[in-house]
Amino acid sequence: MKYSKHISLISISGDLLIMNVFFNLGFCYLNGFSKVCFEPINLLFFVFINLAWVVSANIFKAYKIDRQVFKKEILSTYIKIIVFFFFLFLLFFQVFTFSYYSRDDIKYLFAIFLAAIIIWKFILYYTFLLYRKTGRNYRNVVIIGYGDTADELKKYFSDNSWLGYIFKGFFTDKKPPQGDIIGGFNDIEEFILNNKIDEIYIMLNDLKENVYKSITAIISKSPTSLRFVPDLSEFSYMSLKLINYDMVPVMKIQQGPLSFLYNRIVKRLFDIVISIVAILLILSWLIPLLALIDLFTDRNGLFFVQKRSGLNNKPFNLIKFKTMKKNNDANLKQATENDVRVTKLGNILRKTSIDELPQFFNVLGGTMSVIGPRPHMLKHTNDYKEIVNKFMIRHTVKPGITGYAQVQGHRGEIKKVEDIKGRIRFDITYIENWSLGLDFKIIFLTIFNLMKRDKKAY
């Protein structure tokens, strides 16, 4: 079945129905459907709020329905719409004076209205999800070109069947060691015109000039949608934004949510609050206690300060509790399992991760964050940036006491290149998808891992 063209109409019709039931029909019901409902000022208000809702929804593009719209985006969009609609609603009362719901009624009414609209949106969302899972409302897609990115795109279609994409195959002149090859570039036009293909995904890095001419001929004969897929795997995992320089389209690599000032301010305030709490409630008594223990045991000293790579690869002094005897490899070699350099007290501190707690002073001072990629020694940064692609992306944000990579099991000693590659992948995922909620999730997982005693904590 061809995909539905009526989703937007269903969505806005449901919105207006709910809004009118709450504000207009509800008003008439409370007044016994008397002639009060039909007074000119009330009729004008009924028309006004319908227009206000349509305007609000269009400003925030609520009815630009796309298969990649997820629940979080729906929730965020409709909260913005209702806040804006509320101000338009109140604006009418600033212009006209007339009897309507009381102020207290309006407060409760808007809260219930918000809940009803969100429930309706989620019902619609899951209805179409189930509808697509039954094989309806689908789109047939093909990919022109082949490579790792094309393979990932095919996997995306296969793993997310509820999106309603049916992958038909690749067109390529290569001979990849797997199936799903429909034909070569010369077979594109005949296949597209003889089959119901809704979308063509074009791998920009795998095409020759003559193929573009074939595609131009196809779209002049068939109403097929085109999607261009750049391969930026050698540059970054980060998302793209298309901007226009007059008539010239330019793809800009987005640096993630923390490239925006207001997000950095939110994260900084979060860091300040958490670090002050940790210093006052934990370090205020822990430092004197450990100093006393050290005085009567190793006399090794309490703090260890080491140069680490920070934001924009600028070195900073990282503070830890000292856990090793004095040695010449401190700035060159990571701690290993059963490391002879580690003292008895240091062994306890490392296994419980207590040795990391003084870094809350770094956080308060602004050189670190509570959550972020773990900072490496300067030597290791210089080594890894030469052998691991995208390594330096992790330095676009402040390093953290704990991070997404660490709670996913990528902590401790790096024994092989694959270990650091796995760590980088999660670090970049964090940078791309930062949110305050994700930071709280990482804190929770860090505490959980500490309670179950991470085997890599040595």
C-alpha positions as CSV (number, residue, x, y, z in Angstrom):
1,M,0.0,0.0,0.0
2,K,1.2,3.5,-0.8
3,Y,2.2,5.5,2.3
4,S,-0.5,7.7,3.8
5,K,-0.8,11.3,2.7
6,H,-3.3,12.2,5.5
7,I,-1.2,12.0,8.7
8,S,-0.9,15.8,9.0
9,L,-4.7,16.2,8.5
10,I,-5.5,13.5,11.1
11,S,-3.1,15.1,13.6
12,I,-4.4,18.7,13.3
13,S,-8.0,17.5,13.3
14,G,-7.5,15.6,16.5
15,D,-5.7,18.7,18.1
16,L,-8.6,21.0,17.2
17,L,-11.2,18.6,18.3
18,I,-9.6,18.2,21.8
19,M,-9.0,22.0,22.1
20,N,-12.6,22.8,21.2
21,V,-14.0,20.1,23.6
22,F,-12.0,21.6,26.5
23,F,-12.4,25.3,25.8
24,N,-15.5,25.8,23.7
25,L,-17.8,22.9,24.4
26,G,-16.7,22.8,28.0
27,F,-17.7,26.5,28.4
28,C,-21.1,25.9,26.8
29,Y,-21.7,22.8,29.0
30,L,-21.0,24.7,32.2
31,N,-23.5,27.3,31.0
32,G,-26.1,24.8,30.2
33,F,-25.8,25.4,26.4
34,S,-27.7,28.6,26.9
35,K,-27.7,31.7,24.7
36,V,-24.5,32.9,26.5
37,C,-22.6,30.5,24.2
38,F,-23.8,32.4,21.2
39,E,-23.0,35.9,22.3
40,P,-20.9,37.7,19.7
41,I,-17.9,38.1,22.0
42,N,-17.9,34.4,22.8
43,L,-18.3,33.4,19.2
44,L,-15.4,35.7,18.3
45,F,-13.3,34.1,21.1
46,F,-14.1,30.6,19.8
47,V,-12.9,31.5,16.3
48,F,-9.8,33.3,17.8
49,I,-8.5,30.3,19.8
50,N,-8.9,28.0,16.8
51,L,-6.8,30.4,14.7
52,A,-4.3,30.8,17.6
53,W,-3.8,27.1,17.8
54,V,-3.2,26.7,14.0
55,V,-0.7,29.6,14.1
56,S,1.1,28.2,17.2
57,A,1.3,24.7,15.7
58,N,2.6,26.1,12.4
59,I,5.3,28.3,14.0
60,F,6.7,25.2,15.7
61,K,6.2,23.0,12.6
62,A,4.1,20.5,14.5
63,Y,2.5,19.1,11.3
64,K,5.7,18.5,9.4
65,I,5.3,14.8,9.9
66,D,8.4,12.8,9.3
67,R,9.3,9.1,9.9
68,Q,12.3,10.2,11.9
69,V,10.3,12.2,14.5
70,F,10.6,10.5,17.9
71,K,8.6,10.8,21.2
72,K,11.0,13.2,22.8
73,E,10.8,15.6,19.9
74,I,7.0,15.4,19.9
75,L,6.8,16.1,23.7
76,S,9.2,19.1,23.4
77,T,7.3,20.5,20.4
78,Y,3.9,20.4,22.0
79,I,5.1,21.9,25.3
80,K,6.4,24.9,23.3
81,I,3.1,25.1,21.3
82,I,0.9,25.1,24.4
83,V,3.1,27.7,26.2
84,F,2.8,30.0,23.1
85,F,-0.9,29.3,22.7
86,F,-1.4,30.2,26.4
87,F,0.1,33.7,25.8
88,L,-2.2,34.2,22.8
89,F,-5.1,33.0,24.8
90,L,-4.4,35.5,27.6
91,L,-3.8,38.2,25.0
92,F,-7.4,38.1,23.9
93,F,-8.5,38.9,27.5
94,Q,-6.2,42.0,27.5
95,V,-8.1,43.3,24.4
96,F,-11.6,42.3,25.4
97,T,-13.4,42.2,28.7
98,F,-16.0,39.4,29.0
99,S,-17.1,36.6,31.2
100,Y,-15.4,33.3,30.7
101,Y,-13.7,30.6,32.8
102,S,-12.4,31.9,36.1
103,R,-8.6,32.3,36.5
104,D,-8.4,29.2,38.7
105,D,-10.4,27.1,36.2
106,I,-8.0,28.2,33.4
107,K,-4.9,27.0,35.4
108,Y,-6.4,23.5,35.8
109,L,-7.9,23.5,32.4
110,F,-4.5,24.1,30.6
111,A,-2.8,21.4,32.7
112,I,-5.4,18.9,31.8
113,F,-5.4,20.1,28.1
114,L,-1.6,19.6,27.9
115,A,-2.0,16.0,29.2
116,A,-4.8,15.3,26.8
117,I,-2.9,16.6,23.8
118,I,0.3,14.6,24.7
119,I,-1.7,11.4,25.2
120,W,-3.4,12.0,21.8
121,K,0.0,12.5,20.1
122,F,1.4,9.3,21.6
123,I,-1.7,7.4,20.6
124,L,-1.3,8.6,17.1
125,Y,2.4,7.8,17.2
126,Y,1.9,4.2,18.3
127,T,-1.0,3.7,16.0
128,F,1.1,4.5,13.0
129,L,4.0,2.5,14.4
130,L,1.7,-0.6,14.6
131,Y,0.2,0.2,11.2
132,R,3.7,0.1,9.6
133,K,4.6,-3.1,11.4
134,T,1.7,-4.8,9.6
135,G,3.4,-3.9,6.3
136,R,1.3,-0.8,5.5
137,N,2.3,2.9,5.1
138,Y,5.7,1.8,3.8
139,R,8.2,3.2,1.4
140,N,10.4,1.2,-1.1
141,V,13.9,2.4,-1.0
142,V,17.1,1.7,-3.0
143,I,20.7,2.8,-2.4
144,I,22.9,3.9,-5.3
145,G,26.5,3.3,-4.4
146,Y,28.2,1.0,-1.9
147,G,30.5,1.2,1.1
148,D,30.6,1.0,4.8
149,T,28.2,4.0,5.2
150,A,25.8,2.4,2.6
151,D,25.9,-0.8,4.6
152,E,25.1,1.0,7.9
153,L,22.1,2.7,6.1
154,K,20.8,-0.6,5.0
155,K,21.1,-1.9,8.6
156,Y,19.2,1.1,9.8
157,F,16.3,0.3,7.5
158,S,16.3,-3.4,8.6
159,D,16.6,-2.7,12.3
160,N,13.9,-0.1,12.4
161,S,11.0,-1.9,10.6
162,W,8.5,0.3,12.4
163,L,9.7,3.3,10.3
164,G,8.1,1.6,7.3
165,Y,11.1,1.4,5.0
166,I,11.5,-1.7,2.7
167,F,15.0,-1.9,1.4
168,K,15.1,-3.3,-2.2
169,G,18.9,-3.3,-2.7
170,F,22.1,-1.6,-3.9
171,F,23.1,-0.4,-7.3
172,T,26.9,-0.5,-7.7
173,D,29.6,-1.4,-10.1
174,K,31.7,-2.9,-7.3
175,K,31.5,-6.5,-6.3
176,P,31.0,-6.5,-2.6
177,P,31.2,-9.9,-0.8
178,Q,27.5,-10.1,0.0
179,G,24.0,-10.0,-1.6
180,D,21.4,-7.3,-2.0
181,I,22.9,-6.1,-5.3
182,I,20.2,-5.3,-7.8
183,G,22.5,-4.3,-10.6
184,G,25.1,-1.8,-11.8
185,F,24.8,1.9,-12.4
186,N,23.6,1.3,-16.0
187,D,20.6,-0.7,-14.6
188,I,19.3,2.2,-12.4
189,E,16.9,3.9,-14.8
190,E,15.1,0.7,-16.0
191,F,14.6,-0.7,-12.5
192,I,13.3,2.6,-11.0
193,L,10.9,3.2,-13.8
194,N,9.6,-0.4,-13.7
195,N,9.2,-0.7,-10.0
196,K,7.4,1.3,-7.3
197,I,10.4,3.0,-5.7
198,D,9.6,5.9,-3.3
199,E,13.0,7.0,-2.2
200,I,16.5,6.8,-3.7
201,Y,19.5,7.2,-1.4
202,I,22.6,8.4,-3.2
203,M,26.1,7.8,-1.7
204,L,27.9,10.9,-2.8
205,N,31.4,9.5,-2.3
206,D,30.8,6.4,-4.5
207,L,29.5,7.9,-7.7
208,K,30.8,9.0,-11.1
209,E,29.7,12.0,-13.1
210,N,27.8,9.9,-15.6
211,V,25.6,8.4,-12.9
212,Y,24.3,11.9,-11.9
213,K,23.1,12.3,-15.5
214,S,21.2,9.0,-15.2
215,I,19.6,10.1,-12.0
216,T,18.6,13.4,-13.5
217,A,16.8,11.5,-16.3
218,I,15.0,9.3,-13.8
219,I,13.6,12.1,-11.6
220,S,12.3,13.8,-14.8
221,K,10.2,10.7,-15.5
222,S,9.3,9.4,-12.0
223,P,8.1,11.2,-8.9
224,T,10.8,9.6,-6.8
225,S,12.3,11.4,-3.7
226,L,16.1,11.8,-3.6
227,R,18.2,11.6,-0.5
228,F,21.9,12.5,-0.7
229,V,24.2,10.7,1.8
230,P,27.7,12.2,2.3
231,D,30.4,9.9,3.8
232,L,32.1,11.9,6.6
233,S,33.4,8.9,8.4
234,E,37.0,10.2,8.1
235,F,36.1,13.5,9.7
236,S,33.6,13.0,12.5
237,Y,30.6,11.2,13.8
238,M,28.9,14.5,14.4
239,S,25.6,15.7,12.8
240,L,25.3,18.0,9.8
241,K,23.3,21.1,9.3
242,L,22.5,22.4,5.8
243,I,22.9,26.2,5.5
244,N,22.6,28.5,2.5
245,Y,25.1,31.1,1.5
246,D,22.7,32.9,-0.8
247,M,22.1,30.3,-3.5
248,V,24.9,28.0,-2.5
249,P,24.0,25.1,-0.1
250,V,26.8,24.4,2.4
251,M,27.0,21.4,4.8
252,K,28.2,22.4,8.2
253,I,29.4,19.9,10.8
254,Q,27.5,20.5,14.1
255,Q,29.8,20.3,17.2
256,G,27.1,18.9,19.4
257,P,24.7,20.4,21.9
258,L,27.6,21.8,24.0
259,S,28.6,24.1,21.1
260,F,25.7,26.3,22.2
261,L,26.4,28.8,25.0
262,Y,23.1,28.2,27.0
263,N,23.9,24.4,27.2
264,R,27.4,25.1,28.4
265,I,26.0,27.5,31.1
266,V,23.5,24.7,32.2
267,K,26.3,22.2,32.4
268,R,28.6,24.6,34.2
269,L,25.9,25.3,36.9
270,F,25.4,21.6,37.2
271,D,29.1,21.1,37.7
272,I,29.4,23.8,40.3
273,V,26.5,22.5,42.4
274,I,27.7,18.9,42.3
275,S,31.3,19.8,43.1
276,I,30.4,22.0,46.0
277,V,28.2,19.2,47.5
278,A,30.9,16.6,47.0
279,I,33.6,18.9,48.6
280,L,31.5,19.8,51.6
281,L,29.9,16.4,52.3
282,I,32.7,14.1,51.4
283,L,36.1,15.7,50.9
284,S,35.8,18.0,54.0
285,W,36.3,15.0,56.3
286,L,37.9,12.5,53.9
287,I,41.0,14.6,53.3
288,P,41.9,15.0,57.0
289,L,41.2,11.2,57.6
290,L,43.4,10.1,54.7
291,A,46.1,12.6,55.8
292,L,46.1,11.0,59.2
293,I,46.2,7.5,57.8
294,D,49.1,8.4,55.5
295,L,51.0,10.0,58.5
296,F,51.0,6.7,60.4
297,T,51.6,4.4,57.4
298,D,53.4,5.1,54.1
299,R,54.2,8.8,54.6
300,N,53.8,8.9,50.8
301,G,52.0,12.3,50.7
302,L,48.3,12.8,50.1
303,F,47.9,14.4,46.7
304,F,49.3,13.6,43.2
305,V,49.2,16.3,40.6
306,Q,49.8,15.5,36.9
307,K,49.5,17.3,33.6
308,R,46.6,16.0,31.6
309,S,45.1,17.0,28.2
310,G,42.0,19.2,28.7
311,L,39.6,21.3,26.7
312,N,41.0,22.2,23.2
313,N,44.0,20.0,24.1
314,K,45.3,22.6,26.7
315,P,47.2,20.9,29.5
316,F,45.9,21.3,33.1
317,N,46.9,20.0,36.5
318,L,44.7,17.1,37.4
319,I,44.5,16.3,41.2
320,K,44.2,12.8,42.6
321,F,44.9,11.1,45.9
322,K,48.3,9.6,45.7
323,T,48.2,5.8,45.2
324,M,51.7,5.0,44.1
325,K,55.2,5.1,45.4
326,K,57.5,7.7,43.8
327,N,58.6,6.4,40.4
328,N,60.0,7.6,37.1
329,D,57.2,6.2,35.0
330,A,54.3,8.1,36.6
331,N,53.9,10.4,33.5
332,L,54.6,7.7,30.9
333,K,52.9,4.5,32.0
334,Q,49.3,3.6,33.0
335,A,48.5,1.6,36.1
336,T,48.3,-2.1,35.3
337,E,46.8,-5.0,37.2
338,N,48.9,-6.0,40.2
339,D,51.1,-2.9,39.6
340,V,54.0,-3.0,42.0
341,R,54.1,0.8,42.2
342,V,50.7,0.9,44.0
343,T,50.8,1.2,47.8
344,K,48.5,-0.8,50.2
345,L,46.4,2.3,50.9
346,G,46.5,3.2,47.2
347,N,45.2,-0.2,46.2
348,I,42.1,0.4,48.4
349,L,41.6,3.9,47.0
350,R,41.9,2.7,43.4
351,K,39.5,-0.2,43.7
352,T,36.9,2.1,45.2
353,S,37.7,5.0,42.8
354,I,38.1,7.2,45.9
355,D,41.5,8.4,44.4
356,E,39.5,10.3,41.8
357,L,37.5,12.4,44.3
358,P,39.9,15.4,44.5
359,Q,39.1,16.1,40.9
360,F,36.0,17.9,42.2
361,F,38.4,20.7,42.9
362,N,39.2,20.7,39.2
363,V,35.5,20.8,38.4
364,L,34.9,23.7,40.7
365,G,37.9,25.5,39.2
366,G,36.5,25.0,35.7
367,T,39.2,22.8,34.1
368,M,37.1,19.7,34.3
369,S,33.4,18.7,34.3
370,V,31.7,16.0,36.4
371,I,30.8,14.1,33.2
372,G,33.0,14.0,30.1
373,P,35.7,12.1,28.3
374,R,38.4,11.0,30.7
375,P,41.6,13.0,30.3
376,H,44.8,11.3,29.2
377,M,48.4,11.9,30.1
378,L,50.1,14.3,27.6
379,K,52.2,11.5,26.1
380,H,49.2,9.2,25.5
381,T,47.3,12.1,23.8
382,N,50.2,12.6,21.5
383,D,50.5,8.8,20.8
384,Y,46.8,8.1,20.3
385,K,46.0,11.1,18.0
386,E,48.5,9.6,15.5
387,I,46.9,6.1,15.4
388,V,43.2,6.6,16.2
389,N,41.0,8.5,13.8
390,K,38.8,11.2,15.4
391,F,40.7,11.0,18.7
392,M,40.9,14.8,19.1
393,I,37.2,15.3,18.8
394,R,37.0,14.3,22.5
395,H,38.9,17.5,23.3
396,T,36.1,19.7,22.1
397,V,34.5,19.5,25.6
398,K,35.9,19.5,29.1
399,P,37.2,16.2,30.4
400,G,35.2,14.5,33.2
401,I,35.6,12.6,36.4
402,T,33.5,9.9,34.8
403,G,32.1,9.5,31.4
404,Y,29.8,7.6,29.0
405,A,32.7,5.3,27.9
406,Q,33.6,4.4,31.5
407,V,30.0,3.3,32.4
408,Q,29.9,1.2,29.3
409,G,32.9,-0.8,30.5
410,H,35.7,1.2,28.7
411,R,37.8,2.2,31.7
412,G,41.2,1.4,33.2
413,E,44.2,0.1,31.3
414,I,44.4,0.3,27.5
415,K,46.0,-2.9,26.3
416,K,45.4,-2.7,22.6
417,V,44.3,-0.1,20.0
418,E,40.7,-1.5,19.9
419,D,40.3,-0.5,23.6
420,I,40.9,3.1,22.9
421,K,38.8,3.0,19.7
422,G,35.9,1.7,21.8
423,R,36.4,4.5,24.3
424,I,36.5,7.2,21.6
425,R,33.3,5.9,20.0
426,F,31.4,6.3,23.3
427,D,33.0,9.7,24.0
428,I,31.9,11.1,20.7
429,T,28.4,9.6,21.1
430,Y,28.3,11.6,24.4
431,I,29.4,14.8,22.8
432,E,26.9,14.4,20.0
433,N,23.9,13.6,22.3
434,W,24.7,15.5,25.5
435,S,21.7,16.4,27.7
436,L,21.3,17.0,31.4
437,G,19.3,13.8,31.5
438,L,22.2,11.9,30.1
439,D,24.6,13.3,32.7
440,F,22.2,12.2,35.5
441,K,22.1,8.7,33.8
442,I,25.9,8.5,33.8
443,I,26.1,9.5,37.4
444,F,23.6,6.8,38.3
445,L,25.5,4.1,36.3
446,T,28.8,5.2,37.8
447,I,27.4,4.8,41.4
448,F,25.9,1.4,40.3
449,N,29.3,0.2,38.9
450,L,31.1,1.3,42.1
451,M,28.6,-0.7,44.2
452,K,29.1,-3.8,42.2
453,R,32.9,-3.3,42.2
454,D,34.2,-2.8,38.6
455,K,36.9,-5.4,37.8
456,K,38.8,-2.8,35.8
457,A,39.3,-0.6,38.8
458,Y,43.0,-1.2,39.6
